[in-house]
Amino acid sequence: MTRAVRRQPIATKTMVATRRYLRQALTLLAVVTLMALLFVWTRIQVIQLGYEVSRIRKETTDLMRQRDRLEADIAELKSPDRLSRVASERFGMRLPMGDEVVILRRR
């Protein structure tokens, strides 16, 4: 039995253990690195989405203001006073006299 023990070099056992430890350490390092990269990537995505949300909110606010202005313009353009003024100035229209009114009846 002493001969079998002498034939096995002690350095080989130590090298196998060292390689196993090194492989485990590198695997752990790779996993930690991947997790860190994943964390950083998700944070960047959150920041970019936050910027996009801010941009969309600003655009929505601008569009709502524009809609309000356009609705005010429509109301002004449809006002009876303006229509009456445009009809008389531009087209020479006037209110009809009593004998110019014709009433139509349905059959």
C-alpha positions, 0 to 999 in steps of 0.5 A: 500500500505504501507504493500506491500512495507514493505513486500518486503525486500530491501536486495532481490532487492539488491542481485538480482542486485548484482548477475546480475552484478556479472554474467555480470562481470564473462561473460565479464571476460570469454570473455576477457580471451578467446579473450586473449587466442585466441590472444596468440594462433595465435601469437604462430602459426605465430611464429611456421610458421615463423620457418617452413618457415625458415627451408624450405627456408634453405632446399631449398637452400641446395637442390639447391646447391646440384643440382648445384654440381650434374649438375657440376659432370654430365657435368664433367663426360660427357666431351669428353676429359674424355670419350676419356681418360676413353675409351683408359685407361680402355677399350683399345679403340683408334681412328679407322684407315682409313681402319677400318671405314665402312660406312653403307647406308640405303636402 
